[in-house]
Amino acid sequence: MGAVGFDESEWIWKNGEMIPWADAQLHLLSTAVQFGTSVFEGVRTYETPNGPAIFRLDSHIRRLLDSAKIYRMVPDFTPEQLAEACKEVVRKNELTSCYIRPMVLRGYGAVGINPFDSPIVTFIPAWPWGAYLGEDALKNGVDVCVSSWLRAHPNTYPQRAKAGGHYLSAQLMKMEALENGYVDAIALAPTGLVSEGSGMNLFLVRNGVIISPFLDGTSLEGITRDSIILMANDLGYEVREQDIPRESLYTADELFFTGTAAEVTPVRSVDRITIGSGTAGPVSLALQKHFWETVRGENDDPHGFLTYLDG
Ligand code: PPE
């Protein structure tokens, strides 16, 4: 296809069949295009000594189906079929480490706001995707701001659903951050307390304790966040969930983002205020290391996070 800023693959899974990448098209008047009615996942596959493995595949499929249920969409596929389809799309494209983006959306049928007459279409593309904010970000941390845009109030856009339309707000945050010379943004909830990043969850470290904001209905219930909490417990850290006022960001010893795309990305400044020593902190790096070892199948995977492609 045309010049795009990422590596296209050859095949996309659509409603049970493999179709060429270029054929994965929607009509302009599809409900998803007009109104953002799509639910999606981001899932990573990593290379391991036993071949490629998908990280927390079942948790992602569960969240995809939960998102669909919230938006009253019923896909034609079982969780097992969707999980198998994710494996199949990686195999068919002969990918090893890659990003999988399952999407369930409302296609072409209804033209107005009532979406019920638009068919449910399921697509699963996968492509190679390296470090989300760059390799340097993973090593040395990123400079971010607190966004002037707030996350949505609970019971507006339901944040337990990972839906396309919700990301209008994330795009406002990201564009504002980039225009102002930052790499990304941290958003506050309507209460004024810290919520999460534009497309990732957030942790802070203070006096050796790892702290994340409560899941207060303004942030996504991140699967990487959950994984990092489990890994931190395994490593013997104390982990707490609590209310985090903005100023606690500035006074933290360390901050880091988590997400499928962002993995574990340290934050070295917020609003040009240096966090800790101004580079990736030791706790962030210890967790990042444990995360890499786990996803790459280099430790014994006590939580069963990996689904091997050949097996
Ligand atoms: N919050 C938001 C708003 C979010 O979009 C993500 C994932 C997370 C938290 C972390 O969730 P999890 O991946 O389950 O740990 N964002 C996806 C899309 C990013 C993108 O720019 O595209 C992702 O990381 O795949």
py3Dmol code that shows the C-alpha trace and the ligand (Angstrom):
import py3Dmol

protein = """\
ATOM      1  CA  MET A   1       0.000   0.000   0.000  1.00  0.00           C
ATOM      2  CA  GLY A   2       1.097   3.632   0.277  1.00  0.00           C
ATOM      3  CA  ALA A   3       3.907   5.003   2.384  1.00  0.00           C
ATOM      4  CA  VAL A   4       2.983   4.507   6.017  1.00  0.00           C
ATOM      5  CA  GLY A   5       5.021   4.874   9.178  1.00  0.00           C
ATOM      6  CA  PHE A   6       5.017   1.203  10.145  1.00  0.00           C
ATOM      7  CA  ASP A   7       5.649  -2.274   8.737  1.00  0.00           C
ATOM      8  CA  GLU A   8       2.565  -3.659   7.057  1.00  0.00           C
ATOM      9  CA  SER A   9       1.995  -7.397   7.098  1.00  0.00           C
ATOM     10  CA  GLU A  10       0.470  -9.521   4.381  1.00  0.00           C
ATOM     11  CA  TRP A  11      -2.655 -10.980   5.943  1.00  0.00           C
ATOM     12  CA  ILE A  12      -5.478  -9.833   8.201  1.00  0.00           C
ATOM     13  CA  TRP A  13      -7.983 -12.149   9.824  1.00  0.00           C
ATOM     14  CA  LYS A  14     -11.532 -11.001   9.078  1.00  0.00           C
ATOM     15  CA  ASN A  15     -14.617 -12.843  10.355  1.00  0.00           C
ATOM     16  CA  GLY A  16     -12.916 -16.233  10.191  1.00  0.00           C
ATOM     17  CA  GLU A  17     -10.935 -15.811   6.975  1.00  0.00           C
ATOM     18  CA  MET A  18      -7.513 -14.508   6.037  1.00  0.00           C
ATOM     19  CA  ILE A  19      -7.713 -11.576   3.633  1.00  0.00           C
ATOM     20  CA  PRO A  20      -4.895  -9.552   2.048  1.00  0.00           C
ATOM     21  CA  TRP A  21      -3.820  -6.544   4.150  1.00  0.00           C
ATOM     22  CA  ALA A  22      -4.993  -4.060   1.502  1.00  0.00           C
ATOM     23  CA  ASP A  23      -8.492  -5.567   1.398  1.00  0.00           C
ATOM     24  CA  ALA A  24      -9.324  -4.786   5.027  1.00  0.00           C
ATOM     25  CA  GLN A  25     -11.616  -1.892   4.092  1.00  0.00           C
ATOM     26  CA  LEU A  26     -14.756  -0.320   5.545  1.00  0.00           C
ATOM     27  CA  HIS A  27     -17.366   1.864   3.899  1.00  0.00           C
ATOM     28  CA  LEU A  28     -17.135   5.556   4.757  1.00  0.00           C
ATOM     29  CA  LEU A  29     -20.598   5.468   6.311  1.00  0.00           C
ATOM     30  CA  SER A  30     -19.829   2.526   8.598  1.00  0.00           C
ATOM     31  CA  THR A  31     -20.946   3.238  12.133  1.00  0.00           C
ATOM     32  CA  ALA A  32     -17.378   2.727  13.379  1.00  0.00           C
ATOM     33  CA  VAL A  33     -16.073   5.415  11.023  1.00  0.00           C
ATOM     34  CA  GLN A  34     -18.840   7.892  11.761  1.00  0.00           C
ATOM     35  CA  PHE A  35     -19.119   7.415  15.511  1.00  0.00           C
ATOM     36  CA  GLY A  36     -16.047   5.527  16.771  1.00  0.00           C
ATOM     37  CA  THR A  37     -17.984   2.337  17.510  1.00  0.00           C
ATOM     38  CA  SER A  38     -15.140  -0.138  17.679  1.00  0.00           C
ATOM     39  CA  VAL A  39     -13.680  -2.046  20.573  1.00  0.00           C
ATOM     40  CA  PHE A  40     -10.144  -3.240  20.347  1.00  0.00           C
ATOM     41  CA  GLU A  41      -7.127  -4.759  22.029  1.00  0.00           C
ATOM     42  CA  GLY A  42      -3.396  -4.381  21.797  1.00  0.00           C
ATOM     43  CA  VAL A  43      -1.527  -7.611  22.450  1.00  0.00           C
ATOM     44  CA  ARG A  44       2.173  -8.341  22.111  1.00  0.00           C
ATOM     45  CA  THR A  45       3.953 -11.454  20.927  1.00  0.00           C
ATOM     46  CA  TYR A  46       7.550 -11.961  22.002  1.00  0.00           C
ATOM     47  CA  GLU A  47      10.311 -14.249  20.875  1.00  0.00           C
ATOM     48  CA  THR A  48      11.250 -16.842  23.468  1.00  0.00           C
ATOM     49  CA  PRO A  49      13.632 -19.823  23.512  1.00  0.00           C
ATOM     50  CA  ASN A  50      10.554 -21.994  22.782  1.00  0.00           C
ATOM     51  CA  GLY A  51       9.333 -19.967  19.814  1.00  0.00           C
ATOM     52  CA  PRO A  52       6.991 -16.967  19.753  1.00  0.00           C
ATOM     53  CA  ALA A  53       4.669 -16.516  22.754  1.00  0.00           C
ATOM     54  CA  ILE A  54       1.685 -14.209  23.163  1.00  0.00           C
ATOM     55  CA  PHE A  55       1.625 -12.292  26.448  1.00  0.00           C
ATOM     56  CA  ARG A  56      -1.616 -12.650  28.447  1.00  0.00           C
ATOM     57  CA  LEU A  57      -3.696 -13.594  25.439  1.00  0.00           C
ATOM     58  CA  ASP A  58      -6.690 -14.835  27.447  1.00  0.00           C
ATOM     59  CA  SER A  59      -6.854 -11.639  29.515  1.00  0.00           C
ATOM     60  CA  HIS A  60      -6.880  -9.552  26.336  1.00  0.00           C
ATOM     61  CA  ILE A  61      -9.614 -11.662  24.741  1.00  0.00           C
ATOM     62  CA  ARG A  62     -11.666 -11.394  27.937  1.00  0.00           C
ATOM     63  CA  ARG A  63     -11.300  -7.610  27.941  1.00  0.00           C
ATOM     64  CA  LEU A  64     -12.189  -7.430  24.227  1.00  0.00           C
ATOM     65  CA  LEU A  65     -15.400  -9.356  24.840  1.00  0.00           C
ATOM     66  CA  ASP A  66     -16.181  -7.297  27.942  1.00  0.00           C
ATOM     67  CA  SER A  67     -15.729  -4.125  25.878  1.00  0.00           C
ATOM     68  CA  ALA A  68     -18.042  -5.525  23.185  1.00  0.00           C
ATOM     69  CA  LYS A  69     -20.661  -6.467  25.776  1.00  0.00           C
ATOM     70  CA  ILE A  70     -20.653  -2.965  27.272  1.00  0.00           C
ATOM     71  CA  TYR A  71     -21.369  -1.535  23.820  1.00  0.00           C
ATOM     72  CA  ARG A  72     -24.044  -4.204  23.160  1.00  0.00           C
ATOM     73  CA  MET A  73     -22.046  -5.871  20.414  1.00  0.00           C
ATOM     74  CA  VAL A  74     -22.067  -9.658  20.139  1.00  0.00           C
ATOM     75  CA  PRO A  75     -19.244 -11.011  17.974  1.00  0.00           C
ATOM     76  CA  ASP A  76     -19.840 -14.300  16.146  1.00  0.00           C
ATOM     77  CA  PHE A  77     -16.805 -15.926  17.738  1.00  0.00           C
ATOM     78  CA  THR A  78     -16.062 -17.648  21.021  1.00  0.00           C
ATOM     79  CA  PRO A  79     -13.109 -16.609  23.186  1.00  0.00           C
ATOM     80  CA  GLU A  80     -11.331 -19.804  22.086  1.00  0.00           C
ATOM     81  CA  GLN A  81     -11.872 -18.999  18.396  1.00  0.00           C
ATOM     82  CA  LEU A  82     -10.602 -15.458  18.856  1.00  0.00           C
ATOM     83  CA  ALA A  83      -7.530 -16.669  20.740  1.00  0.00           C
ATOM     84  CA  GLU A  84      -6.838 -19.210  17.991  1.00  0.00           C
ATOM     85  CA  ALA A  85      -7.325 -16.484  15.360  1.00  0.00           C
ATOM     86  CA  CYS A  86      -4.697 -14.311  17.073  1.00  0.00           C
ATOM     87  CA  LYS A  87      -2.220 -17.193  16.957  1.00  0.00           C
ATOM     88  CA  GLU A  88      -3.146 -17.912  13.352  1.00  0.00           C
ATOM     89  CA  VAL A  89      -2.576 -14.344  12.177  1.00  0.00           C
ATOM     90  CA  VAL A  90       0.919 -14.319  13.697  1.00  0.00           C
ATOM     91  CA  ARG A  91       1.740 -17.677  12.083  1.00  0.00           C
ATOM     92  CA  LYS A  92       0.265 -16.790   8.694  1.00  0.00           C
ATOM     93  CA  ASN A  93       2.308 -13.576   8.540  1.00  0.00           C
ATOM     94  CA  GLU A  94       5.396 -15.456   9.735  1.00  0.00           C
ATOM     95  CA  LEU A  95       5.879 -12.915  12.500  1.00  0.00           C
ATOM     96  CA  THR A  96       7.854 -13.556  15.638  1.00  0.00           C
ATOM     97  CA  SER A  97       7.796 -10.514  17.857  1.00  0.00           C
ATOM     98  CA  CYS A  98       4.810  -8.335  16.938  1.00  0.00           C
ATOM     99  CA  TYR A  99       1.759  -6.394  18.035  1.00  0.00           C
ATOM    100  CA  ILE A 100      -1.734  -7.837  17.502  1.00  0.00           C
ATOM    101  CA  ARG A 101      -4.729  -5.480  17.300  1.00  0.00           C
ATOM    102  CA  PRO A 102      -8.026  -7.424  17.470  1.00  0.00           C
ATOM    103  CA  MET A 103     -10.979  -5.155  16.641  1.00  0.00           C
ATOM    104  CA  VAL A 104     -14.706  -5.727  16.884  1.00  0.00           C
ATOM    105  CA  LEU A 105     -16.695  -2.979  15.217  1.00  0.00           C
ATOM    106  CA  ARG A 106     -20.016  -1.847  13.820  1.00  0.00           C
ATOM    107  CA  GLY A 107     -19.820  -1.885  10.036  1.00  0.00           C
ATOM    108  CA  TYR A 108     -22.060  -0.512   7.274  1.00  0.00           C
ATOM    109  CA  GLY A 109     -25.836  -0.709   7.670  1.00  0.00           C
ATOM    110  CA  ALA A 110     -27.352   2.007   9.834  1.00  0.00           C
ATOM    111  CA  VAL A 111     -26.595   5.585   8.958  1.00  0.00           C
ATOM    112  CA  GLY A 112     -27.770   7.366  12.104  1.00  0.00           C
ATOM    113  CA  ILE A 113     -26.813   7.114  15.744  1.00  0.00           C
ATOM    114  CA  ASN A 114     -28.839   3.953  16.371  1.00  0.00           C
ATOM    115  CA  PRO A 115     -26.180   1.330  15.608  1.00  0.00           C
ATOM    116  CA  PHE A 116     -28.303  -1.800  15.896  1.00  0.00           C
ATOM    117  CA  ASP A 117     -28.710  -2.290  12.146  1.00  0.00           C
ATOM    118  CA  SER A 118     -24.979  -2.179  11.467  1.00  0.00           C
ATOM    119  CA  PRO A 119     -23.320  -5.612  11.315  1.00  0.00           C
ATOM    120  CA  ILE A 120     -20.616  -6.642  13.783  1.00  0.00           C
ATOM    121  CA  VAL A 121     -17.321  -7.175  11.984  1.00  0.00           C
ATOM    122  CA  THR A 122     -14.202  -8.641  13.588  1.00  0.00           C
ATOM    123  CA  PHE A 123     -10.724  -7.963  12.253  1.00  0.00           C
ATOM    124  CA  ILE A 124      -7.362  -9.088  13.611  1.00  0.00           C
ATOM    125  CA  PRO A 125      -4.296  -7.407  12.112  1.00  0.00           C
ATOM    126  CA  ALA A 126      -0.764  -7.953  13.434  1.00  0.00           C
ATOM    127  CA  TRP A 127       2.476  -6.207  12.560  1.00  0.00           C
ATOM    128  CA  PRO A 128       5.974  -5.683  13.974  1.00  0.00           C
ATOM    129  CA  TRP A 129       5.998  -2.789  16.470  1.00  0.00           C
ATOM    130  CA  GLY A 130       9.139  -1.868  18.387  1.00  0.00           C
ATOM    131  CA  ALA A 131       9.532   0.405  21.409  1.00  0.00           C
ATOM    132  CA  TYR A 132       6.430   2.650  21.685  1.00  0.00           C
ATOM    133  CA  LEU A 133       8.258   5.794  22.773  1.00  0.00           C
ATOM    134  CA  GLY A 134      11.659   4.758  21.375  1.00  0.00           C
ATOM    135  CA  GLU A 135      14.511   2.592  22.664  1.00  0.00           C
ATOM    136  CA  ASP A 136      16.037   5.536  24.511  1.00  0.00           C
ATOM    137  CA  ALA A 137      12.770   6.017  26.421  1.00  0.00           C
ATOM    138  CA  LEU A 138      13.001   2.499  27.843  1.00  0.00           C
ATOM    139  CA  LYS A 139      16.561   3.098  29.009  1.00  0.00           C
ATOM    140  CA  ASN A 140      16.636   6.716  30.116  1.00  0.00           C
ATOM    141  CA  GLY A 141      13.010   7.724  30.658  1.00  0.00           C
ATOM    142  CA  VAL A 142      10.720  10.276  29.026  1.00  0.00           C
ATOM    143  CA  ASP A 143       9.790  13.909  29.612  1.00  0.00           C
ATOM    144  CA  VAL A 144       6.047  14.336  30.039  1.00  0.00           C
ATOM    145  CA  CYS A 145       3.511  16.957  31.080  1.00  0.00           C
ATOM    146  CA  VAL A 146       0.256  16.937  32.956  1.00  0.00           C
ATOM    147  CA  SER A 147      -2.363  17.358  30.249  1.00  0.00           C
ATOM    148  CA  SER A 148      -4.752  20.288  30.263  1.00  0.00           C
ATOM    149  CA  TRP A 149      -7.343  17.731  29.112  1.00  0.00           C
ATOM    150  CA  LEU A 150      -9.078  15.675  31.803  1.00  0.00           C
ATOM    151  CA  ARG A 151     -10.072  12.032  31.515  1.00  0.00           C
ATOM    152  CA  ALA A 152     -13.825  11.529  31.182  1.00  0.00           C
ATOM    153  CA  HIS A 153     -16.040  11.312  34.244  1.00  0.00           C
ATOM    154  CA  PRO A 154     -17.223   7.776  35.106  1.00  0.00           C
ATOM    155  CA  ASN A 155     -20.561   6.971  33.487  1.00  0.00           C
ATOM    156  CA  THR A 156     -19.770   9.041  30.418  1.00  0.00           C
ATOM    157  CA  TYR A 157     -17.454   6.913  28.277  1.00  0.00           C
ATOM    158  CA  PRO A 158     -17.224   3.634  30.194  1.00  0.00           C
ATOM    159  CA  GLN A 159     -13.511   3.116  30.735  1.00  0.00           C
ATOM    160  CA  ARG A 160     -13.752  -0.593  31.357  1.00  0.00           C
ATOM    161  CA  ALA A 161     -14.419  -0.732  27.620  1.00  0.00           C
ATOM    162  CA  LYS A 162     -11.439  -0.151  25.374  1.00  0.00           C
ATOM    163  CA  ALA A 163     -13.353   1.591  22.599  1.00  0.00           C
ATOM    164  CA  GLY A 164     -12.123   3.539  19.579  1.00  0.00           C
ATOM    165  CA  GLY A 165     -14.216   6.625  20.327  1.00  0.00           C
ATOM    166  CA  HIS A 166     -12.650   7.004  23.768  1.00  0.00           C
ATOM    167  CA  TYR A 167      -9.342   7.727  22.103  1.00  0.00           C
ATOM    168  CA  LEU A 168     -10.432  11.126  20.799  1.00  0.00           C
ATOM    169  CA  SER A 169      -9.501  12.395  24.237  1.00  0.00           C
ATOM    170  CA  ALA A 170      -6.178  10.497  24.209  1.00  0.00           C
ATOM    171  CA  GLN A 171      -5.341  12.109  20.864  1.00  0.00           C
ATOM    172  CA  LEU A 172      -5.989  15.595  22.249  1.00  0.00           C
ATOM    173  CA  MET A 173      -3.605  14.821  25.109  1.00  0.00           C
ATOM    174  CA  LYS A 174      -0.916  13.354  22.902  1.00  0.00           C
ATOM    175  CA  MET A 175      -1.029  16.158  20.315  1.00  0.00           C
ATOM    176  CA  GLU A 176      -0.927  18.873  22.969  1.00  0.00           C
ATOM    177  CA  ALA A 177       2.043  17.166  24.648  1.00  0.00           C
ATOM    178  CA  LEU A 178       3.969  16.824  21.376  1.00  0.00           C
ATOM    179  CA  GLU A 179       3.239  20.418  20.295  1.00  0.00           C
ATOM    180  CA  ASN A 180       4.616  21.602  23.635  1.00  0.00           C
ATOM    181  CA  GLY A 181       7.821  19.573  23.325  1.00  0.00           C
ATOM    182  CA  TYR A 182       6.933  16.630  25.579  1.00  0.00           C
ATOM    183  CA  VAL A 183       6.887  12.959  24.675  1.00  0.00           C
ATOM    184  CA  ASP A 184       3.551  12.155  26.274  1.00  0.00           C
ATOM    185  CA  ALA A 185       1.064  13.267  28.891  1.00  0.00           C
ATOM    186  CA  ILE A 186      -0.400  12.252  32.231  1.00  0.00           C
ATOM    187  CA  ALA A 187      -4.093  13.002  32.594  1.00  0.00           C
ATOM    188  CA  LEU A 188      -6.019  13.959  35.699  1.00  0.00           C
ATOM    189  CA  ALA A 189      -9.468  12.627  36.533  1.00  0.00           C
ATOM    190  CA  PRO A 190     -12.407  15.058  36.862  1.00  0.00           C
ATOM    191  CA  THR A 191     -11.693  14.990  40.634  1.00  0.00           C
ATOM    192  CA  GLY A 192      -8.290  16.569  39.946  1.00  0.00           C
ATOM    193  CA  LEU A 193      -6.474  13.429  41.086  1.00  0.00           C
ATOM    194  CA  VAL A 194      -4.034  11.566  38.820  1.00  0.00           C
ATOM    195  CA  SER A 195      -5.672   9.078  36.439  1.00  0.00           C
ATOM    196  CA  GLU A 196      -3.282   7.638  33.813  1.00  0.00           C
ATOM    197  CA  GLY A 197      -1.248   8.407  30.685  1.00  0.00           C
ATOM    198  CA  SER A 198      -2.722   8.991  27.223  1.00  0.00           C
ATOM    199  CA  GLY A 199      -2.382   5.295  26.369  1.00  0.00           C
ATOM    200  CA  MET A 200      -0.786   3.727  29.424  1.00  0.00           C
ATOM    201  CA  ASN A 201      -1.169   3.319  33.170  1.00  0.00           C
ATOM    202  CA  LEU A 202       1.092   4.987  35.685  1.00  0.00           C
ATOM    203  CA  PHE A 203       3.015   3.976  38.781  1.00  0.00           C
ATOM    204  CA  LEU A 204       5.071   6.000  41.196  1.00  0.00           C
ATOM    205  CA  VAL A 205       7.732   4.861  43.631  1.00  0.00           C
ATOM    206  CA  ARG A 206       8.273   6.575  46.946  1.00  0.00           C
ATOM    207  CA  ASN A 207      10.457   5.308  49.788  1.00  0.00           C
ATOM    208  CA  GLY A 208      10.676   1.921  48.068  1.00  0.00           C
ATOM    209  CA  VAL A 209       6.875   1.474  47.905  1.00  0.00           C
ATOM    210  CA  ILE A 210       5.206   1.090  44.512  1.00  0.00           C
ATOM    211  CA  ILE A 211       1.981   3.069  44.179  1.00  0.00           C
ATOM    212  CA  SER A 212      -0.641   3.196  41.431  1.00  0.00           C
ATOM    213  CA  PRO A 213      -3.865   5.222  41.294  1.00  0.00           C
ATOM    214  CA  PHE A 214      -7.063   3.371  42.160  1.00  0.00           C
ATOM    215  CA  LEU A 215      -9.091   2.072  39.230  1.00  0.00           C
ATOM    216  CA  ASP A 216     -11.681   4.798  39.736  1.00  0.00           C
ATOM    217  CA  GLY A 217     -13.605   4.435  36.484  1.00  0.00           C
ATOM    218  CA  THR A 218     -11.537   7.108  34.723  1.00  0.00           C
ATOM    219  CA  SER A 219      -8.694   4.864  33.556  1.00  0.00           C
ATOM    220  CA  LEU A 220      -8.291   1.638  31.652  1.00  0.00           C
ATOM    221  CA  GLU A 221      -7.834  -1.494  33.743  1.00  0.00           C
ATOM    222  CA  GLY A 222      -4.460  -2.241  32.214  1.00  0.00           C
ATOM    223  CA  ILE A 223      -3.285  -5.803  31.786  1.00  0.00           C
ATOM    224  CA  THR A 224       0.338  -4.697  32.013  1.00  0.00           C
ATOM    225  CA  ARG A 225      -0.558  -2.788  35.198  1.00  0.00           C
ATOM    226  CA  ASP A 226      -1.975  -5.982  36.661  1.00  0.00           C
ATOM    227  CA  SER A 227       1.084  -7.957  35.526  1.00  0.00           C
ATOM    228  CA  ILE A 228       3.474  -5.442  37.069  1.00  0.00           C
ATOM    229  CA  ILE A 229       1.606  -5.537  40.388  1.00  0.00           C
ATOM    230  CA  LEU A 230       1.940  -9.338  40.432  1.00  0.00           C
ATOM    231  CA  MET A 231       5.614  -9.170  39.425  1.00  0.00           C
ATOM    232  CA  ALA A 232       6.361  -6.510  42.057  1.00  0.00           C
ATOM    233  CA  ASN A 233       4.773  -8.716  44.707  1.00  0.00           C
ATOM    234  CA  ASP A 234       6.856 -11.662  43.482  1.00  0.00           C
ATOM    235  CA  LEU A 235       9.989  -9.532  43.815  1.00  0.00           C
ATOM    236  CA  GLY A 236       9.020  -8.628  47.391  1.00  0.00           C
ATOM    237  CA  TYR A 237       8.021  -4.992  46.904  1.00  0.00           C
ATOM    238  CA  GLU A 238       5.145  -3.421  48.776  1.00  0.00           C
ATOM    239  CA  VAL A 239       2.484  -2.312  46.291  1.00  0.00           C
ATOM    240  CA  ARG A 240      -0.368   0.055  47.113  1.00  0.00           C
ATOM    241  CA  GLU A 241      -3.243   1.549  45.217  1.00  0.00           C
ATOM    242  CA  GLN A 242      -4.199   4.999  46.436  1.00  0.00           C
ATOM    243  CA  ASP A 243      -5.385   8.491  45.516  1.00  0.00           C
ATOM    244  CA  ILE A 244      -2.533  10.424  43.933  1.00  0.00           C
ATOM    245  CA  PRO A 245      -2.701  14.222  43.852  1.00  0.00           C
ATOM    246  CA  ARG A 246      -0.802  15.958  41.049  1.00  0.00           C
ATOM    247  CA  GLU A 247       1.967  17.227  43.321  1.00  0.00           C
ATOM    248  CA  SER A 248       2.853  13.657  44.329  1.00  0.00           C
ATOM    249  CA  LEU A 249       4.083  13.170  40.775  1.00  0.00           C
ATOM    250  CA  TYR A 250       6.690  15.885  41.278  1.00  0.00           C
ATOM    251  CA  THR A 251       7.892  14.559  44.620  1.00  0.00           C
ATOM    252  CA  ALA A 252       8.028  10.867  43.639  1.00  0.00           C
ATOM    253  CA  ASP A 253      11.397   9.100  43.709  1.00  0.00           C
ATOM    254  CA  GLU A 254      10.500   7.364  40.446  1.00  0.00           C
ATOM    255  CA  LEU A 255       7.644   7.254  37.962  1.00  0.00           C
ATOM    256  CA  PHE A 256       6.957   4.799  35.177  1.00  0.00           C
ATOM    257  CA  PHE A 257       4.266   4.007  32.613  1.00  0.00           C
ATOM    258  CA  THR A 258       2.954   0.540  31.830  1.00  0.00           C
ATOM    259  CA  GLY A 259       1.067  -0.647  28.761  1.00  0.00           C
ATOM    260  CA  THR A 260       1.180  -3.269  26.071  1.00  0.00           C
ATOM    261  CA  ALA A 261       2.668  -0.774  23.645  1.00  0.00           C
ATOM    262  CA  ALA A 262       4.643   1.233  26.257  1.00  0.00           C
ATOM    263  CA  GLU A 263       5.780  -1.914  28.163  1.00  0.00           C
ATOM    264  CA  VAL A 264       7.613  -0.455  31.201  1.00  0.00           C
ATOM    265  CA  THR A 265       8.714   3.091  30.319  1.00  0.00           C
ATOM    266  CA  PRO A 266      10.363   5.241  33.002  1.00  0.00           C
ATOM    267  CA  VAL A 267       9.406   8.935  33.301  1.00  0.00           C
ATOM    268  CA  ARG A 268      12.263  11.328  34.097  1.00  0.00           C
ATOM    269  CA  SER A 269      10.432  14.650  34.301  1.00  0.00           C
ATOM    270  CA  VAL A 270       6.907  15.999  34.638  1.00  0.00           C
ATOM    271  CA  ASP A 271       6.167  19.605  33.616  1.00  0.00           C
ATOM    272  CA  ARG A 272       9.973  20.113  33.434  1.00  0.00           C
ATOM    273  CA  ILE A 273      10.336  19.144  37.091  1.00  0.00           C
ATOM    274  CA  THR A 274      12.994  16.432  37.440  1.00  0.00           C
ATOM    275  CA  ILE A 275      11.780  13.187  38.980  1.00  0.00           C
ATOM    276  CA  GLY A 276      14.267  11.617  41.379  1.00  0.00           C
ATOM    277  CA  SER A 277      17.716  11.591  39.813  1.00  0.00           C
ATOM    278  CA  GLY A 278      16.371  12.562  36.368  1.00  0.00           C
ATOM    279  CA  THR A 279      16.813   9.201  34.724  1.00  0.00           C
ATOM    280  CA  ALA A 280      15.295   5.724  34.969  1.00  0.00           C
ATOM    281  CA  GLY A 281      15.180   4.769  38.667  1.00  0.00           C
ATOM    282  CA  PRO A 282      16.404   1.488  40.176  1.00  0.00           C
ATOM    283  CA  VAL A 283      12.963   0.098  41.046  1.00  0.00           C
ATOM    284  CA  SER A 284      11.616   0.939  37.583  1.00  0.00           C
ATOM    285  CA  LEU A 285      14.614  -0.783  36.010  1.00  0.00           C
ATOM    286  CA  ALA A 286      14.318  -3.846  38.259  1.00  0.00           C
ATOM    287  CA  LEU A 287      10.663  -4.244  37.276  1.00  0.00           C
ATOM    288  CA  GLN A 288      11.455  -3.599  33.626  1.00  0.00           C
ATOM    289  CA  LYS A 289      14.143  -6.299  33.734  1.00  0.00           C
ATOM    290  CA  HIS A 290      11.777  -8.794  35.344  1.00  0.00           C
ATOM    291  CA  PHE A 291       9.127  -7.877  32.766  1.00  0.00           C
ATOM    292  CA  TRP A 292      11.551  -8.513  29.865  1.00  0.00           C
ATOM    293  CA  GLU A 293      12.668 -11.814  31.351  1.00  0.00           C
ATOM    294  CA  THR A 294       9.061 -12.922  31.761  1.00  0.00           C
ATOM    295  CA  VAL A 295       7.796 -11.927  28.317  1.00  0.00           C
ATOM    296  CA  ARG A 296      10.868 -13.431  26.673  1.00  0.00           C
ATOM    297  CA  GLY A 297      10.317 -16.719  28.482  1.00  0.00           C
ATOM    298  CA  GLU A 298      13.553 -16.443  30.435  1.00  0.00           C
ATOM    299  CA  ASN A 299      12.020 -17.188  33.831  1.00  0.00           C
ATOM    300  CA  ASP A 300       9.538 -19.829  34.894  1.00  0.00           C
ATOM    301  CA  ASP A 301       6.319 -17.846  34.227  1.00  0.00           C
ATOM    302  CA  PRO A 302       4.611 -18.637  37.572  1.00  0.00           C
ATOM    303  CA  HIS A 303       1.381 -16.871  36.538  1.00  0.00           C
ATOM    304  CA  GLY A 304       1.059 -18.610  33.172  1.00  0.00           C
ATOM    305  CA  PHE A 305       1.257 -15.360  31.211  1.00  0.00           C
ATOM    306  CA  LEU A 306       2.622 -16.870  28.009  1.00  0.00           C
ATOM    307  CA  THR A 307       0.694 -18.677  25.265  1.00  0.00           C
ATOM    308  CA  TYR A 308       3.144 -20.394  22.942  1.00  0.00           C
ATOM    309  CA  LEU A 309       2.406 -20.444  19.236  1.00  0.00           C
ATOM    310  CA  ASP A 310       3.952 -23.837  18.689  1.00  0.00           C
ATOM    311  CA  GLY A 311       2.462 -25.885  21.401  1.00  0.00           C
TER     312      GLY A 311
END
"""
ligand_1 = """\
25
PPE
N -4.579 3.152 29.479
C -4.957 3.428 28.233
C -5.792 4.624 27.972
C -4.526 2.600 27.199
O -4.889 2.876 25.944
C -3.717 1.474 27.479
C -3.244 0.574 26.374
C -3.367 1.218 28.813
C -3.823 2.072 29.799
C -2.561 0.014 29.211
O -3.311 -1.150 29.088
P -2.646 -2.572 28.802
O -2.151 -2.541 27.409
O -3.751 -3.533 29.018
O -1.547 -2.728 29.787
N -3.040 1.210 25.138
C -2.840 0.420 23.942
C -2.810 1.289 22.694
C -1.685 2.241 22.569
C -1.623 2.901 21.225
O -1.098 4.038 21.146
O -2.057 2.314 20.230
C -1.611 -0.456 24.050
O -0.721 -0.204 24.853
O -1.543 -1.430 23.310
"""
view = py3Dmol.view(width=600, height=400)
view.addModel(protein, "pdb")
view.setStyle({"model": 0}, {"cartoon": {"style": "trace"}})
view.addModel(ligand_1, "xyz")
view.setStyle({"model": 1}, {"stick": {}})
view.zoomTo()
view.show()
